[in-house]
Amino acid sequence: MHAIAELKKKQVGFRMPTYLLNKVDKVIDKYEVNRSEFLNEATRRYLQKIQEEEVYERLGEAMQEVKLAMDGKIQLKSARLTIEELKNELKDS
């Protein structure tokens, strides 16, 4: 959940290549949404994708730590902490 202050909208300006803007305009015309709605949703999805990739990367690292712990190369406590951190990250997303 976001705080009310975080939900307020702020106007921003940026430059986009014409070919990309043309593609955006075709999509928004087809789905009858405005540019702001489209760009908000695209940004939200992109950020979510990045966050998911980071979680999977950390999960891979945690799995490597578990394997090392099982092989007796590191203490299991370290692997447990990493898994708990991942659980917390997944809960927060």
Backbone bond lengths (Angstrom), bond angles and torsions (degrees), N, CA, C in turn:
res aa  C-N    CA-C-N  psi(-1)  N-CA   C-N-CA  omega(-1)  CA-C   N-CA-C  phi
1 M - - - 1.443 - - 1.521 110.24 -
2 H 1.297 114.98 147.55 1.460 120.58 178.78 1.521 109.67 -109.87
3 A 1.310 115.26 147.86 1.457 120.72 175.52 1.523 108.83 -67.72
4 I 1.318 116.27 154.25 1.467 120.94 -179.37 1.522 110.75 -55.93
5 A 1.318 117.17 -40.37 1.467 120.58 -179.89 1.525 111.34 -60.96
6 E 1.331 116.74 -32.28 1.464 120.10 179.98 1.525 112.31 -75.72
7 L 1.319 117.37 -19.10 1.460 121.22 -178.86 1.524 112.75 -86.26
8 K 1.321 116.85 -12.03 1.461 119.56 177.05 1.517 108.62 -63.20
9 K 1.310 115.22 145.31 1.461 119.49 -177.94 1.513 110.48 -95.21
10 K 1.313 114.51 147.36 1.452 121.64 -179.55 1.528 107.65 -130.77
11 Q 1.305 116.00 134.08 1.453 120.19 -179.98 1.523 109.56 -78.68
12 V 1.330 115.21 134.05 1.461 121.20 177.25 1.524 108.40 -131.42
13 G 1.291 115.21 157.01 1.455 120.02 176.41 1.515 109.37 -126.63
14 F 1.314 115.92 143.22 1.460 119.66 176.36 1.519 108.97 -155.78
15 R 1.300 115.56 164.70 1.463 121.27 179.75 1.522 109.37 -101.66
16 M 1.340 114.56 143.56 1.453 121.26 -179.57 1.523 107.75 -137.31
17 P 1.323 117.76 138.91 1.463 119.03 177.47 1.535 110.61 -58.30
18 T 1.317 115.66 144.04 1.460 121.39 -176.93 1.520 112.17 -56.58
19 Y 1.334 117.22 -42.64 1.466 119.42 -178.17 1.536 111.03 -61.43
20 L 1.324 116.28 -35.97 1.458 120.56 -179.67 1.531 110.38 -72.58
21 L 1.314 116.42 -41.85 1.461 120.58 177.55 1.529 110.67 -62.20
22 N 1.323 116.73 -38.84 1.470 120.20 177.27 1.528 111.02 -61.06
23 K 1.329 116.80 -40.64 1.466 120.36 177.96 1.527 110.70 -65.56
24 V 1.321 116.15 -42.16 1.471 120.47 177.92 1.524 109.53 -60.38
25 D 1.315 116.84 -46.40 1.466 120.67 -178.16 1.526 112.00 -61.90
26 K 1.329 117.94 -37.11 1.470 120.42 177.09 1.524 110.49 -63.20
27 V 1.321 116.18 -42.00 1.467 120.09 -179.38 1.522 110.78 -68.10
28 I 1.324 117.36 -45.16 1.471 118.47 -177.51 1.526 111.34 -67.50
29 D 1.333 117.20 -31.85 1.465 119.52 175.43 1.527 110.35 -66.38
30 K 1.316 116.14 -42.47 1.464 120.91 -178.65 1.524 111.37 -64.29
31 Y 1.331 117.23 -42.15 1.461 120.92 -175.26 1.527 113.75 -99.53
32 E 1.325 116.02 3.82 1.462 122.53 175.66 1.530 112.62 53.43
33 V 1.325 115.15 51.96 1.466 121.82 172.86 1.520 107.16 -124.25
34 N 1.318 116.37 163.68 1.458 117.27 178.39 1.525 110.01 -94.17
35 R 1.299 115.86 169.89 1.467 120.59 -177.37 1.519 112.02 -59.00
36 S 1.318 116.25 -42.29 1.466 119.36 -178.82 1.522 111.23 -60.01
37 E 1.331 116.32 -47.43 1.465 119.66 178.93 1.523 110.68 -59.78
38 F 1.330 115.92 -45.14 1.461 120.51 -178.85 1.526 111.19 -62.47
39 L 1.325 116.65 -48.72 1.466 120.12 -177.47 1.524 111.70 -68.24
40 N 1.336 117.60 -35.00 1.467 120.02 174.75 1.524 110.72 -61.54
41 E 1.325 116.52 -47.32 1.465 120.43 -178.66 1.529 111.11 -67.49
42 A 1.319 117.15 -41.51 1.468 120.32 178.86 1.526 110.66 -62.47
43 T 1.318 116.56 -41.91 1.465 120.75 178.99 1.515 110.65 -65.73
44 R 1.326 117.08 -44.59 1.465 121.17 179.18 1.528 110.82 -59.23
45 R 1.341 116.17 -45.53 1.469 119.98 -179.65 1.527 111.63 -66.23
46 Y 1.313 116.98 -39.45 1.460 120.24 179.61 1.525 110.65 -64.76
47 L 1.319 116.64 -43.73 1.465 120.49 178.28 1.526 111.22 -64.19
48 Q 1.331 116.26 -38.46 1.462 120.00 177.59 1.529 110.08 -64.49
49 K 1.323 116.87 -41.24 1.470 121.11 178.78 1.526 110.62 -61.37
50 I 1.321 116.45 -44.23 1.470 120.50 179.06 1.528 109.85 -61.84
51 Q 1.326 116.61 -43.99 1.463 120.44 -179.68 1.527 110.49 -62.78
52 E 1.329 116.99 -42.52 1.462 120.33 178.77 1.523 110.91 -63.21
53 E 1.333 117.13 -41.70 1.462 120.48 178.45 1.525 110.88 -61.74
54 E 1.330 116.48 -39.83 1.465 120.31 178.47 1.524 111.08 -65.15
55 V 1.334 116.75 -40.19 1.463 120.24 178.78 1.523 109.85 -64.54
56 Y 1.340 117.42 -44.25 1.464 120.11 179.26 1.526 111.36 -64.30
57 E 1.319 116.42 -37.31 1.463 119.94 177.05 1.527 109.88 -62.91
58 R 1.317 115.80 -45.60 1.472 119.72 178.64 1.521 110.80 -65.18
59 L 1.336 116.72 -35.75 1.459 120.26 177.50 1.525 110.21 -62.96
60 G 1.329 116.39 -42.11 1.464 120.40 176.62 1.519 111.43 -60.67
61 E 1.327 115.83 -42.03 1.465 119.87 177.95 1.526 110.38 -63.89
62 A 1.330 116.10 -40.42 1.465 119.84 179.34 1.523 110.55 -64.53
63 M 1.326 116.25 -39.79 1.462 119.74 178.89 1.527 110.80 -64.30
64 Q 1.332 116.20 -38.26 1.468 119.77 176.51 1.520 110.26 -63.19
65 E 1.335 116.38 -41.30 1.461 119.91 178.92 1.522 111.10 -64.25
66 V 1.332 116.88 -40.34 1.462 120.14 178.07 1.523 109.76 -61.96
67 K 1.332 116.32 -42.99 1.470 119.85 178.51 1.522 110.40 -61.38
68 L 1.324 117.02 -45.08 1.463 120.08 178.28 1.525 111.04 -61.81
69 A 1.329 115.86 -38.49 1.465 119.71 178.74 1.523 110.40 -65.96
70 M 1.325 115.71 -41.06 1.466 119.32 179.14 1.525 111.14 -65.51
71 D 1.319 116.60 -31.64 1.469 121.40 177.85 1.522 111.71 -81.93
72 G 1.346 116.69 -1.48 1.454 121.31 178.53 1.513 114.20 77.90
73 K 1.330 117.54 16.58 1.464 120.69 -177.37 1.527 113.10 -88.86
74 I 1.337 117.01 -22.33 1.466 121.11 174.50 1.518 108.13 -138.98
75 Q 1.322 115.96 166.80 1.461 120.05 177.24 1.520 109.70 -78.87
76 L 1.290 116.49 141.76 1.463 122.48 -178.04 1.519 112.52 -63.22
77 K 1.311 118.91 -27.33 1.460 122.35 -179.03 1.528 110.94 -53.92
78 S 1.316 117.60 -41.80 1.463 121.93 179.82 1.520 111.02 -61.73
79 A 1.312 117.22 -43.47 1.461 121.35 179.32 1.525 110.44 -65.68
80 R 1.318 117.64 -40.47 1.461 120.39 179.28 1.522 111.18 -62.27
81 L 1.311 116.49 -41.91 1.462 119.57 179.16 1.517 110.83 -61.41
82 T 1.314 117.70 -42.47 1.462 121.11 179.99 1.521 110.52 -63.54
83 I 1.317 118.20 -41.91 1.460 121.36 179.30 1.528 110.05 -64.62
84 E 1.312 117.87 -41.16 1.466 120.84 177.37 1.528 110.98 -63.19
85 E 1.319 117.08 -39.87 1.465 120.47 177.18 1.521 110.06 -61.49
86 L 1.332 117.74 -42.52 1.462 121.49 178.84 1.526 110.82 -63.10
87 K 1.313 116.80 -42.80 1.466 119.74 178.19 1.525 110.29 -58.62
88 N 1.319 116.35 -43.63 1.465 120.38 179.47 1.514 111.46 -64.25
89 E 1.328 117.79 -40.54 1.467 121.03 178.80 1.517 110.53 -63.88
90 L 1.332 117.57 -43.18 1.458 120.79 179.75 1.524 110.75 -64.43
91 K 1.320 116.71 -38.29 1.457 121.16 179.72 1.526 110.39 -65.45
92 D 1.328 117.00 -37.52 1.463 121.76 -177.59 1.520 113.21 -76.73
93 S 1.349 118.69 -18.26 1.469 119.50 -176.73 1.490 113.03 -84.60
